[in-house]
């Protein structure tokens, strides 16, 4: 009877697979598949540990650029906002937002009756958000309703009922901190439906912002 443990290598000194049939070697495709499977499992576990979910709060700051359409002018300017989300389920959440922007405008000529200065917008909105978990990246879409106020260098300062469509994506840097991008479009519902090809005729705003958030 031979001394020591049994020899589990073949003539090429590769480890044999006991009970793997006549070849005695684990096929290369199986090994690659096992590695890919392990990677997918680890990523899915990472997603479960990182994704925002039910009964969680999320506070986010946004800062970027935006344009507003008022008095026949569409000036660009600085835009920002604050979002507070509460998760109803892992996918659906309630979002409350406060937005603001500032846009510099000037007269075209001496006959221009529109005031020069800065157009100011402020909005307070509430609505629903739907998120799509894709590993550590979380795209989302939201629909909100509320009030928008136009002030500053405008012909007629006014407050309007408005709705907002938003899309964006957050990337989980850590379990509680995310960084991402978002775009928002503010519009008057009735006006948009009356002239959808031109996105309505009354004042509306579009913003594109960077976003940083904290989950707790």
PAZAPA-4460 file (N, C-alpha, C; in steps of 0.05 Angstrom, whole numbers, plus 32768, in hexadecimal, padded with zeros to 4 digits):
% residues 216
    n_x    n_y    n_z   ca_x   ca_y   ca_z    c_x    c_y    c_z   seq   type   mol
   8011   7FE8   8000   8000   8000   8000   8012   8019   8000     1      X     A
   800E   802C   7FED   8020   8044   7FEB   801D   8056   8003     2      X     A
   8034   8062   800B   8033   8075   8021   802B   8090   8017     3      X     A
   8020   80A1   8029   8019   80BD   8023   7FFE   80C0   8016     4      X     A
   7FF6   80D9   8011   7FDC   80DE   8005   7FDB   80D5   7FE8     5      X     A
   7FC4   80D0   7FDD   7FC2   80C8   7FC1   7FC9   80DE   7FAE     6      X     A
   7FD4   80D6   7F96   7FDC   80EA   7F82   7FC3   80F3   7F72     7      X     A
   7FBD   810E   7F74   7FA5   8119   7F67   7FAC   8129   7F4F     8      X     A
   7FC4   8124   7F43   7FCC   8133   7F2B   7FCE   811F   7F14     9      X     A
   7FCB   812A   7EFB   7FCE   8119   7EE4   7FEA   811B   7EDA    10      X     A
   7FF0   8111   7EC1   800B   8110   7EB6   8016   812C   7EB1    11      X     A
   8004   8140   7EAE   800D   815C   7EAA   800F   816B   7EC4    12      X     A
   800B   815D   7EDB   800D   8168   7EF5   7FF5   817C   7EFB    13      X     A
   7FDE   8179   7EEC   7FC6   8188   7EF2   7FB5   8179   7F05    14      X     A
   7FA7   8188   7F17   7F97   817A   7F2B   7F7F   816D   7F1D    15      X     A
   7F7B   8153   7F24   7F65   8144   7F19   7F4C   814A   7F29    16      X     A
   7F34   8148   7F1C   7F1B   814C   7F29   7F10   8130   7F2F    17      X     A
   7F0F   8128   7F48   7F05   810E   7F50   7EE7   810C   7F49    18      X     A
   7EDF   80F8   7F3A   7EC3   80F4   7F33   7EBA   8105   7F1C    19      X     A
   7ECD   8110   7F0C   7EC5   8122   7EF6   7EC4   8113   7EDB    20      X     A
   7EC4   80F9   7EDC   7EC2   80EA   7EC3   7EDD   80E3   7EB8    21      X     A
   7EDE   80DC   7E9E   7EF7   80D2   7E93   7F0C   80E7   7E8F    22      X     A
   7F04   8100   7E8C   7F19   8114   7E87   7F29   811A   7EA0    23      X     A
   7F1D   811A   7EB8   7F2B   811E   7ED1   7F33   813B   7ED5    24      X     A
   7F2C   814E   7EC3   7F34   816A   7EC6   7F1B   817B   7EC5    25      X     A
   7F19   8190   7ED7   7F03   81A2   7ED6   7F04   81B2   7EBD    26      X     A
   7EF0   81B2   7EAB   7EF1   81C0   7E92   7EF5   81DE   7E96    27      X     A
   7F04   81EA   7E84   7F0B   8207   7E86   7EF2   8218   7E87    28      X     A
   7EDE   8211   7E76   7EC5   8220   7E76   7EB6   821F   7E90    29      X     A
   7EB8   8208   7E9E   7EAA   8206   7EB8   7EB8   8218   7ECC    30      X     A
   7ED3   8219   7ECB   7EE2   822A   7EDE   7EDB   8247   7ED9    31      X     A
   7EDB   824F   7EBF   7ED4   826B   7EB9   7EB7   8271   7EC2    32      X     A
   7EA5   825F   7EBD   7E8A   8263   7EC5   7E87   8266   7EE4    33      X     A
   7E97   8256   7EF2   7E96   8258   7F0F   7EA0   8273   7F19    34      X     A
   7EB5   827D   7F0C   7EC0   8297   7F14   7EAC   82AD   7F0E    35      X     A
   7E9F   82AC   7EF7   7E8B   82C0   7EF0   7E73   82BF   7F02    36      X     A
   7E6B   82A7   7F09   7E55   82A4   7F1C   7E5B   82AF   7F37    37      X     A
   7E73   82AA   7F41   7E7C   82B5   7F5B   7E7C   82D3   7F5A    38      X     A
   7E86   82DF   7F43   7E87   82FC   7F40   7E6A   8307   7F41    39      X     A
   7E58   82FA   7F32   7E3D   8304   7F31   7E30   8303   7F4D    40      X     A
   7E35   82EE   7F5C   7E29   82EB   7F76   7E34   8301   7F88    41      X     A
   7E4E   8306   7F87   7E5A   831B   7F98   7E4F   8336   7F91    42      X     A
   7E4B   833C   7F77   7E40   8356   7F70   7E23   8359   7F78    43      X     A
   7E13   8343   7F76   7DF8   8344   7F7F   7DF6   8348   7F9D    44      X     A
   7E08   833C   7FAC   7E08   8340   7FC8   7E10   835D   7FCF    45      X     A
   7E22   8367   7FBF   7E2A   8383   7FC3   7E13   8396   7FBE    46      X     A
   7E03   8390   7FA9   7DEC   83A0   7FA3   7DD8   839F   7FBA    47      X     A
   7DD2   8387   7FC5   7DBF   8385   7FDB   7DC8   8395   7FF3    48      X     A
   7DE2   8397   7FF7   7DED   83A6   800D   7DEC   83C4   8009    49      X     A
   7DEB   83CC   7FEF   7DEE   83E8   7FE9   7DD4   83F6   7FE1    50      X     A
   7DC1   83E7   7FD6   7DAA   83F4   7FCA   7D98   8400   7FE0    51      X     A
   7D8D   8418   7FDA   7D79   8424   7FEC   7D60   8414   7FEB    52      X     A
   7D52   8413   8002   7D3B   8402   8002   7D25   840C   8014    53      X     A
   7D13   83FA   801B   7CFC   8401   802B   7D03   840D   8046    54      X     A
   7CF4   8422   804D   7CF7   842F   8067   7D11   843E   806A    55      X     A
   7D1F   8443   8055   7D38   8452   8056   7D33   846F   804D    56      X     A
   7D43   8481   8059   7D42   849E   8051   7D5B   84A4   8040    57      X     A
   7D58   84B7   802D   7D6E   84BF   801D   7D6C   84DE   8019    58      X     A
   7D81   84EC   8020   7D82   8509   801C   7D98   850F   8007    59      X     A
   7D91   8520   7FF3   7DA4   8525   7FDD   7DA5   8543   7FD7    60      X     A
   7DBD   854C   7FD0   7DC2   8567   7FC6   7DC8   8566   7FA9    61      X     A
   7DBC   8579   7F99   7DC1   857A   7F7D   7DCD   8596   7F76    62      X     A
   7DDF   8596   7F62   7DEA   85B0   7F59   7DF3   85AC   7F3C    63      X     A
   7DEB   85C0   7F2B   7DF2   85BF   7F0F   7DE9   85D7   7F00    64      X     A
   7DDF   85D2   7EE8   7DD6   85E8   7ED6   7DBA   85E3   7ECD    65      X     A
   7DAC   85F9   7EC6   7D90   85F6   7EBD   7D88   860E   7EAC    66      X     A
   7D72   860A   7E9E   7D67   8620   7E8D   7D4A   8623   7E94    67      X     A
   7D40   863C   7E91   7D24   8642   7E96   7D19   8651   7E7E    68      X     A
   7D00   864C   7E77   7CF3   8659   7E60   7CDE   866C   7E6A    69      X     A
   7CE5   8686   7E69   7CD2   869A   7E73   7CD6   86B4   7E63    70      X     A
   7CBF   86C1   7E5D   7CBF   86DA   7E4E   7CCE   86D8   7E33    71      X     A
   7CCD   86C1   7E26   7CDA   86BE   7E0D   7CF8   86BB   7E0F    72      X     A
   7D03   86B7   7E26   7D20   86B3   7E2A   7D25   8698   7E37    73      X     A
   7D3C   868C   7E30   7D42   8672   7E3B   7D5F   8672   7E47    74      X     A
   7D63   8682   7E5B   7D7E   8684   7E66   7D87   866C   7E76    75      X     A
   7DA1   8665   7E74   7DAD   8650   7E85   7DB7   865D   7E9F    76      X     A
   7DB9   864D   7EB3   7DC4   8657   7ECC   7DCB   8640   7EDF    77      X     A
   7DD0   8647   7EF8   7DD7   8633   7F0C   7DBE   8628   7F19    78      X     A
   7DBD   860E   7F1E   7DA5   8602   7F29   7DAD   85EE   7F3F    79      X     A
   7D9C   85EA   7F52   7DA2   85D7   7F68   7D88   85CF   7F76    80      X     A
   7D8B   85BC   7F88   7D73   85B2   7F96   7D7A   859F   7FAC    81      X     A
   7D66   8599   7FBC   7D68   8586   7FD2   7D51   8572   7FCF    82      X     A
   7D58   8558   7FD0   7D45   8542   7FCE   7D45   8533   7FE8    83      X     A
   7D2D   852B   7FF2   7D2B   8519   8009   7D18   8502   8000    84      X     A
   7D23   84E9   8001   7D14   84D2   7FF9   7D0E   84C0   8011    85      X     A
   7CF7   84B2   8010   7CF1   849D   8023   7CE8   8485   8014    86      X     A
   7CF5   846E   8019   7CEE   8455   800A   7CD5   8448   8014    87      X     A
   7CC2   8446   8002   7CA9   8437   8008   7CAE   8419   8005    88      X     A
   7CBB   8412   7FEF   7CC5   83F7   7FE9   7CE2   83F9   7FE0    89      X     A
   7CED   83E3   7FD7   7D08   83E4   7FCC   7D0A   83F4   7FB2    90      X     A
   7CF3   83F6   7FA4   7CF2   8404   7F8A   7CE5   841F   7F8C    91      X     A
   7CCF   8421   7F9A   7CBF   843A   7F9B   7CC5   844B   7FB3    92      X     A
   7CC6   8465   7FAF   7CCB   8477   7FC5   7CBB   8491   7FC2    93      X     A
   7CB9   84A0   7FD8   7CAD   84BB   7FD8   7CC4   84CF   7FD8    94      X     A
   7CC2   84E3   7FC7   7CD7   84F8   7FC6   7CCB   8514   7FC9    95      X     A
   7CD7   8524   7FDA   7CD1   8540   7FDC   7CEA   854F   7FD4    96      X     A
   7CE6   8564   7FC4   7CFD   8573   7FB9   7CF8   8591   7FBB    97      X     A
   7D0E   85A0   7FBF   7D0E   85BD   7FBE   7D24   85C4   7FAA    98      X     A
   7D1C   85D3   7F95   7D2E   85DB   7F7F   7D30   85F9   7F7E    99      X     A
   7D47   8603   7F74   7D4B   861F   7F6F   7D5F   8623   7F58   100      X     A
   7D5C   863A   7F4A   7D6F   8640   7F35   7D70   865E   7F31   101      X     A
   7D87   8667   7F25   7D8B   8684   7F1F   7D96   8687   7F03   102      X     A
   7D8A   8699   7EF3   7D91   869C   7ED7   7D95   86B9   7ED0   103      X     A
   7DAC   86C1   7EC7   7DB2   86DD   7EC0   7DA5   86E3   7EA4   104      X     A
   7D98   86FA   7EA2   7D8D   8703   7E88   7D93   8720   7E84   105      X     A
   7D93   8728   7E6B   7D98   8744   7E63   7D85   874D   7E4D   106      X     A
   7D83   8767   7E49   7D72   8771   7E34   7D7F   876D   7E19   107      X     A
   7D6F   8767   7E05   7D79   8763   7DEA   7D81   877E   7DDE   108      X     A
   7D70   8793   7DE2   7D75   87AE   7DD9   7D65   87C1   7DEA   109      X     A
   7D66   87DB   7DE3   7D58   87EF   7DF3   7D3A   87EC   7DF1   110      X     A
   7D30   87DF   7DDD   7D13   87DB   7DDA   7D09   87C3   7DE9   111      X     A
   7D1B   87B3   7DF4   7D13   879B   7E03   7D07   87A3   7E1E   112      X     A
   7CEE   879D   7E21   7CE0   87A4   7E3A   7CE4   8790   7E50   113      X     A
   7CF1   877A   7E4A   7CF5   8765   7E5F   7D0C   876E   7E71   114      X     A
   7D09   876A   7E8B   7D1D   8773   7E9E   7D37   8763   7E9C   115      X     A
   7D4D   8771   7EA3   7D67   8764   7EA4   7D6C   875C   7EC2   116      X     A
   7D7F   874A   7EC5   7D85   8741   7EE0   7D88   8723   7EE3   117      X     A
   7D7A   8718   7EF6   7D7B   86FB   7EFB   7D5F   86F0   7EFE   118      X     A
   7D58   86DB   7EEF   7D3F   86CD   7EF2   7D43   86B8   7F08   119      X     A
   7D32   86B8   7F1B   7D34   86A5   7F32   7D1C   8691   7F31   120      X     A
   7D22   8678   7F34   7D0D   8664   7F37   7D10   8655   7F51   121      X     A
   7CFA   864E   7F5C   7CF9   863E   7F75   7CE1   862A   7F72   122      X     A
   7CE5   8612   7F7B   7CD0   85FD   7F79   7CD0   85EB   7F91   123      X     A
   7CB8   85E3   7F99   7CB4   85D0   7FAE   7CA2   85BA   7FA3   124      X     A
   7CAC   85A0   7FA4   7C9E   858B   7F96   7C9E   8572   7FA7   125      X     A
   7C8A   8560   7FA2   7C89   8546   7FAF   7C7E   8532   7F9B   126      X     A
   7C87   8519   7F9D   7C7E   8505   7F8A   7C8A   84EA   7F90   127      X     A
   7C8B   84D9   7F7B   7C95   84BE   7F7D   7CAE   84B9   7F6D   128      X     A
   7CBE   84A7   7F76   7CD7   849F   7F68   7CD7   8481   7F65   129      X     A
   7CE0   8478   7F4E   7CE4   845B   7F49   7D01   8456   7F42   130      X     A
   7D0E   8443   7F4F   7D2A   843D   7F4B   7D2E   8422   7F3F   131      X     A
   7D44   841F   7F30   7D4B   8405   7F23   7D67   83FE   7F2D   132      X     A
   7D69   83E9   7F3D   7D83   83E1   7F47   7D93   83D2   7F32   133      X     A
   7DAB   83DD   7F2B   7DBD   83D0   7F19   7DD9   83D0   7F26   134      X     A
   7DDE   83BA   7F36   7DF6   83B8   7F45   7DF9   83D1   7F57   135      X     A
   7E0F   83E0   7F55   7E13   83F7   7F66   7E08   8411   7F5A   136      X     A
   7DFF   840F   7F41   7DF2   8426   7F33   7DD4   8424   7F35   137      X     A
   7DC7   8439   7F3D   7DAA   8439   7F42   7D9D   844F   7F31   138      X     A
   7D94   8449   7F19   7D85   845D   7F09   7D69   8460   7F16   139      X     A
   7D5D   8478   7F11   7D42   847D   7F1C   7D33   8491   7F0A   140      X     A
   7D19   8491   7F0E   7D08   84A5   7F01   7CF4   84AF   7F16   141      X     A
   7CED   84C9   7F14   7CDB   84D4   7F27   7CC6   84E6   7F1A   142      X     A
   7CAF   84E8   7F26   7C9A   84FA   7F1E   7C90   8509   7F36   143      X     A
   7C91   8524   7F35   7C89   8534   7F4C   7C76   854A   7F43   144      X     A
   7C68   8556   7F57   7C56   856C   7F52   7C5A   8580   7F69   145      X     A
   7C55   859A   7F62   7C58   85AE   7F77   7C56   85CA   7F6B   146      X     A
   7C63   85DD   7F78   7C62   85F9   7F70   7C7D   8602   7F67   147      X     A
   7C7E   8613   7F51   7C96   8620   7F48   7C91   863E   7F48   148      X     A
   7CA4   864D   7F52   7CA2   866A   7F53   7CB7   8677   7F41   149      X     A
   7CAE   8689   7F30   7CC0   8698   7F1E   7CC1   86B5   7F28   150      X     A
   7CDA   86BF   7F2D   7CDD   86DA   7F38   7CF6   86E6   7F2C   151      X     A
   7CFC   86FF   7F35   7D14   870D   7F2B   7D0E   871B   7F11   152      X     A
   7D20   8718   7EFE   7D1E   8727   7EE4   7D0A   871A   7ED1   153      X     A
   7CF1   871B   7ED8   7CDB   8710   7EC8   7CC6   8726   7EC5   154      X     A
   7CB6   8724   7EAF   7CA1   8738   7EAB   7C8C   8736   7EC1   155      X     A
   7C85   871E   7EC8   7C70   871A   7EDC   7C78   8703   7EEF   156      X     A
   7C81   870A   7F07   7C87   86F4   7F1B   7C6D   86E4   7F1F   157      X     A
   7C71   86CA   7F22   7C59   86B8   7F24   7C60   869E   7F32   158      X     A
   7C4C   8692   7F3D   7C4E   8677   7F48   7C3C   8665   7F39   159      X     A
   7C46   864D   7F31   7C37   863B   7F20   7C37   861F   7F2C   160      X     A
   7C20   8611   7F27   7C20   85F4   7F2D   7C30   85E6   7F17   161      X     A
   7C42   85D5   7F1F   7C54   85C8   7F0B   7C58   85AB   7F12   162      X     A
   7C61   859C   7EFE   7C69   8581   7F02   7C86   857E   7EF9   163      X     A
   7C94   8569   7F03   7CAF   8565   7EFC   7CB4   8548   7EF5   164      X     A
   7CC1   8543   7EDE   7CCB   8529   7ED7   7CE9   8529   7EDB   165      X     A
   7CF3   8514   7EE8   7D0F   8512   7EED   7D1A   84F7   7EE7   166      X     A
   7D33   84F5   7EDE   7D41   84DC   7EDB   7D5E   84E0   7EE5   167      X     A
   7D6A   84CB   7EEE   7D85   84CD   7EF8   7D90   84B2   7EFF   168      X     A
   7DA7   84B2   7F0B   7DB4   8499   7F14   7DC7   84A0   7F2B   169      X     A
   7DC6   848F   7F40   7DD8   8492   7F56   7DEB   847A   7F57   170      X     A
   7E05   8480   7F5D   7E19   846B   7F60   7E21   8469   7F7D   171      X     A
   7E1F   8451   7F89   7E25   844E   7FA5   7E44   844D   7FA9   172      X     A
   7E4F   8463   7FB3   7E6B   8464   7FB9   7E71   8453   7FD2   173      X     A
   7E5F   8456   7FE6   7E5F   8445   7FFE   7E42   843C   8002   174      X     A
   7E3E   842D   8018   7E22   8424   801E   7E0F   843B   8023   175      X     A
   7E19   8452   802C   7E08   8468   8034   7E0C   8481   8023   176      X     A
   7E21   8483   8012   7E26   849B   8003   7E24   8495   7FE5   177      X     A
   7E16   84A5   7FD6   7E14   84A2   7FB9   7E1C   84BC   7FAA   178      X     A
   7E24   84B9   7F91   7E29   84CF   7F80   7E1D   84C9   7F65   179      X     A
   7E12   84DD   7F58   7E04   84D8   7F3E   7DFD   84F1   7F2F   180      X     A
   7DEC   84ED   7F1B   7DE3   8502   7F0A   7DC5   8501   7F08   181      X     A
   7DB8   8518   7F04   7D9B   8519   7F01   7D93   852F   7EEE   182      X     A
   7D7C   852B   7EE0   7D70   853F   7ECF   7D53   8543   7ED6   183      X     A
   7D4A   855C   7ED7   7D2E   8562   7EDE   7D21   8575   7ECA   184      X     A
   7D08   8570   7EC4   7CF9   8581   7EB2   7CE0   8589   7EBF   185      X     A
   7CDC   85A4   7EC4   7CC5   85AF   7ED0   7CB2   85BA   7EBB   186      X     A
   7C98   85B4   7EBE   7C85   85BD   7EAA   7C69   85C0   7EB6   187      X     A
   7C59   85D0   7EA9   7C3D   85D2   7EB0   7C2D   85BC   7EA1   188      X     A
   7C1F   85AB   7EAF   7C12   8594   7EA2   7C00   859C   7E8B   189      X     A
   7BEE   85AF   7E8F   7BDB   85B6   7E7A   7BE9   85C2   7E63   190      X     A
   7BFD   85D3   7E68   7C0C   85E0   7E52   7C1C   85CC   7E41   191      X     A
   7C28   85B8   7E4F   7C37   85A4   7E40   7C25   8594   7E2E   192      X     A
   7C0D   858D   7E38   7BFB   857D   7E27   7BF0   858D   7E10   193      X     A
   7BEE   85A7   7E13   7BE3   85B8   7DFD   7BF7   85BC   7DE6   194      X     A
   7C11   85B9   7DEC   7C25   85BD   7DD7   7C3D   85AB   7DDD   195      X     A
   7C3A   8590   7DDC   7C4F   857E   7DE4   7C68   857F   7DD3   196      X     A
   7C65   8586   7DB9   7C7C   8586   7DA7   7C90   859C   7DAF   197      X     A
   7C85   85B3   7DB9   7C96   85C9   7DC1   7C9A   85CA   7DDF   198      X     A
   7C93   85B4   7DED   7C95   85B3   7E0A   7C86   85CA   7E18   199      X     A
   7C6F   85D0   7E0D   7C5E   85E5   7E18   7C67   8601   7E11   200      X     A
   7C58   8615   7E1A   7C5E   8631   7E14   7C63   8642   7E2C   201      X     A
   7C5A   8639   7E43   7C5E   8648   7E5C   7C79   8641   7E68   202      X     A
   7C81   864F   7E7D   7C9B   864B   7E89   7CA0   862E   7E91   203      X     A
   7CB8   8624   7E8B   7CC0   860A   7E94   7CDE   860A   7E99   204      X     A
   7CE8   85F7   7EA7   7D05   85F6   7EAD   7D10   85DA   7EA9   205      X     A
   7D29   85D9   7EA1   7D38   85C0   7E9F   7D52   85C3   7EAE   206      X     A
   7D5A   85AF   7EBD   7D73   85B0   7ECC   7D82   8595   7EC9   207      X     A
   7D9C   8597   7EC9   7DAE   857F   7EC9   7DC2   8584   7EDF   208      X     A
   7DC2   8572   7EF3   7DD2   8576   7F0B   7DE1   855D   7F13   209      X     A
   7DF7   8562   7F21   7E04   854D   7F30   7DF6   8549   7F4B   210      X     A
   7DF8   8531   7F56   7DE8   852B   7F6E   7DF8   851B   7F81   211      X     A
   7DF8   8523   7F9B   7E05   8513   7FB0   7DF1   850E   7FC6   212      X     A
   7DEF   84F5   7FD0   7DDB   84EE   7FE3   7DE6   84DD   7FF9   213      X     A
   7DD7   84DD   800F   7DDD   84CD   8027   7DC5   84BD   802F   214      X     A
   7DC8   84A3   8034   7DB2   8492   803D   7DB4   848D   805B   215      X     A
   7D9D   848D   8068   7D9D   8488   8085   7D83   847B   808D   216      X     A
***
